[in-house]
Amino acid sequence: METPDFKHISVLLHETVDGLCVTPGGIYVDGTLGGAGHAGHVCERLQGSGRFIGIDQDADAIAVATERLAKYPFVTIVRSNYEAIAEVLRQEGIDKVNGIMIDLGVSSYQLDTAERGFTYKVDAPLDMRMDDRMDKTAKDIVNGYSEMELFRMIRDYGEDQFAKNIAKHIVRMRSEKPIETTFELVEAIKAAIPAKIRMNTGHPAKKTFQAIRIELNRELEVLENTLDTMIDLLAPGGRLCVITFHSLEDRIVKVKFKENENPCTCPAEFPVCVCGKKSKGKVITRKPILPGEEELQMNSRSKSAKLRIFEKK
């Protein structure tokens, strides 16, 4: 089988790899392996007893990363969602690791591969699955969710002020025939947004497409449910690096990191802690690390990226 042409510029590459503080004999995990951009740089720093575990749910990413990291004998690649990280490591006989990184959101390759249905710029079947072993697709959400469910999804995950009207137009359009392609969905969204607004802002479908993708792939749910686990899997001094691409993801990471640094739930007036909850470590990034000017010029898709780092006690 021919390896896919996986073009993807790794965002905040050096900041992330440096943030992991890689030691040559350490064990490191990339939970969103992609085209192995970050992974390759980590592997260059490993030797001796060093190990690297790469996890991704995308078959194309697995194929490309396997080829790109083939020269490193200490690499293990597993096709799975990073929410299964504890089980993946258990099967590898690994108890604790020295570093974990995750680079969230959709890759350039996924966006640019039209038939995957992630982009509103090319007409294609409504798919949007990051893992094509899933039965459910974007088409099922668009045609199966109630108007209220669509509204809530677009409002919460797309943060679109026209969520109510978009949901109404989707339901109206699908009552005539199922919405099956990206352009049919774009048509429904455009009809729901006033022309004046459409002309003065970005693509009208961007937020709705984001919302459907997040819902379908359970992106925020997986992130929220797995951050504590990843911190627990770190050895003392180990680091977790997380790159987010929108405010919803970043908020979850910021809150979870803060909770793990200071989990005490005692009222402020208590002279000493009685809840017994102990800090698991410290937040290294008080403010998120953002791409520099040079990176922004080279890769416009990096403009919303934020990196946060947590270090285990």
N, C-alpha and C positions, 0 to 999 in steps of 0.2 A: 504494500500500500504506500502511495506517495505521501510524504509528509506535507501537511498544509503549509502555505506560505504565511507564517504567523508574524505579521508586522505589528510590533507594539513597543513604544518607547516607554521604558520604565520611569515612572514619576518619582521624584525625590530619591533617586537611586543612591547617591553617595551619603546623603543625610540618613537614610534608613540603614544602610549597611554599617556605616560608622556608629549609628545609634545602638546597634546590636552589641558593639564592643566584642567582636569575634575573637575567641581564643582558638589556636590551631587544633587542640585536642577536644574541643567542645562538641555538643550535639545541638543542631539547629533545625528548625522546622519552618517551612513556608506553607501556610495554609491555603494560599491562593497562588499556586505556582505559575500559572499563565505560561508565557514563552520563556520562562527561566531567566529573565533579565536581572532581577535582584539576586536570585539563587546563584547564578553564575559567579557573581562578585563575592558572595559568601564562600562558595566552594573554593575559589582561588586562595582563600585565607586558611583553609583547613588542611591538616596533614596528620600523620600518626594515627591516633585513636579517634580522630574527628569523624563525625557522622552527619549526614544531611538527609532529612525526610521532606519530600515534596508532596503536597496534597492538592488535587484539583478535581472538580467534577466534570470539566469539559474535556471530551475525548480528543479534540484537536490540540488543546493545550498539552495534554498528556503525551501525545505523539511527538510534538515539537520539543518539549522539555526533555523527553527521554533521549532524543537524538543529540540535543545540545549539551546534555550533562553526561553523555555516555563515557567520556574520558575519565570521569571521577569514580573510582571503585567503591567509595564510601556512600554513594547516593542511593536512596530507596525512593521510588515514586509510586504513589497510591492514588487510584481514582476514587475519590470520595468527596463529600462536603466537609469543610473544616470543622463543622459541629461534631464530627466523629473523631476528633483529634485524640481524645483520651484512649479510645478503642484502637485506633491505628497504632499509637505508641505502645499500648499493652501488647498487641500482636507482634511488635518488633522487640519486645522484651525491654522496653525503655520506661523507666520510672520518672526521671526528671530530665529536663533539657536546659541548655544555657541560653537559648534565645528562640523566640517565635516572631514571625512577621506575617501580617496580612495586608493585602492591597485590595481594597473593596471596590465594588462597582463593576461596570462592564468594560471589557478590554477593547482597544482600538480594533483588534482583529474581529471581535464579535460584532462591533458596530459596522465594520467595513464589509463583512460577509453578508450580503443582502438577504440571502435565503434564510438566514437565522431570524429575520423579522424584528431585530432590535431597533432599526433605524426608521425614522419617518421620511427619510430623503429618497428612498428607493421603494418601488412597489414590490411586495413579496408577501407570502403567506404569513398570517399573524401567529408567530411562534414564541420567540423570546425565552425559550428554555436554556438555561446555562448547562443543564444536564439533559441530554436528549433521551435518556432512559425514562424520564418522567412521562406519564400519560397526559397530564393536564398541560394545555398551552394557553397563550394569551387569547386565542380565539374563544376558548371555553369561558374565560372570565368576561370578555366583552359581550358574549351572547348569552351567558348563563346567570350573571349576577343581577340582582334586582336593581332598580333605579337608585334606591337608598344605599345599597352596598357599593355601587359604582361611585355615587356622590361622596361617600365617606372615604373610599380608597383614594380618589383623585384629590380630595381636600387634604387628607392626612399625609399621604405619601408624595403627592405632586405639589402640594401647597398652592393650588391654583384657585384664584378668586372666582373663576367661572365654573367651578366644579359642579354646581347644581345644574347649570344650564347644559354643560357638556354631557352629564349623565342623562339628562332629558332627551337630548338630541341623539345619543347613542341608542337609547331605547326606542325612539321614534323610527330611526333608520332600520334597526334590526327587525322591527315589526313587519316590514315589507319583505325583507330577505336577510338571512344571516350576514353579518359583517365578517368577511373572510380574509381581506388583505390589509396591509398597512395603509395604502392610499384610501381605501374605503373608510377606514377609521379616521384618517386625517380629514377627510371630507366632512364627517359628522362633527368633528371638533371645530373645524373652521366655521361651520354654520352656527356654532354656539357662541362664538366670540365676535364682538362688534368690530367692523372693518377698521375703524379708526385705531383701535387697540392693536389689531393684527399688524398694521403697518408700522407701528412705532415700537414694537417689542420683538423679541426673538421668535423663533418658529412656534406657532400656536399649539402644536402637538407635543412639544418637548416635555412638558410637565406631566401630561397624561400618560405618555409612553413610559416615563420614569416610574410613575405610580403603578402601572400594570406590571412592569418588570420586577419591581420590589415585591409586590404582592405575590406574583407567580412563583418567584424564587425564594420567598420567605426571608429576604435579605436582612431586614431589621430584627426579625424574630431570632434568626440564627446568631446574629451579632450579639444581641442582648443576652441570649441564653448561654453563650460560649466564652465570653470575656473572663468571667470568674474562674472557669475551668482552666483556661490558658494560663492565668496567673498562678493557679495552684500547681500547674505542671512545671513551673520554673524552679530551677535549683537556686539556692541563695546567690544573689548577685546577677541572676539571669534577667534578661530584658524582653519585654513585649513591645513591638513596634507596630502601630496601626495607622494605615493611610486611608483617610475617608475622602469622599468627593461631594457630599452635600451635608447641610446643617443637621438633618435628622440622624445620620450616622455619627457625626462629630459629637452631637449632644449626648448620645448613648455612651460613647467612649469616654467623654469628659466626666460624666456622672459616675460611671462604673470605676474609673481610675480613682476618683475622689473617695468613693465608698470603700475601696480596698486600702487606700492610704489611711483613711480615718473612719473606721466602721462603727465607732462608739455611738450608741443611741441614747445615752444618758442625757437628761435635761441639763442645760447649760449651768443651772444653779448648783448642781451636785459638786461637792468639793473633790470627790474622787470617782473614778469609773467603777460602776458595779455591774454593768451589762456583760463584762468579760470578753467583749469582742476586741481582738488584737489586730493591729495594723499588719498588712501583708507586705508592705514596702512603701516606696515613694514615687510620686509622679516626677519624672525628670523634666518634662516640658510644661512649665507653668502656663505658657502660651504655646499654641501649636506651631510647628515649623512649617513655613510656607515656601513655595518655589521661588527661586531668585529670578532676576530680570532675564538672565541668559536662558534659563530653562523655559520661561514663559514665551520667549521669542522663538525658541526651537520647537516647542510643543504647546499649542494653544489649549489642548485638552487638560493641561496640568493646572489651569488657573484656579480651579476650585479645590485643589488638593490640600489636605492638612495632615501633618504627621504628629502623632502623640506617642510618648514613650513612658513605660512604667518599669521600675526596677524592683525585683523581689528582695526582701530583707535578707 
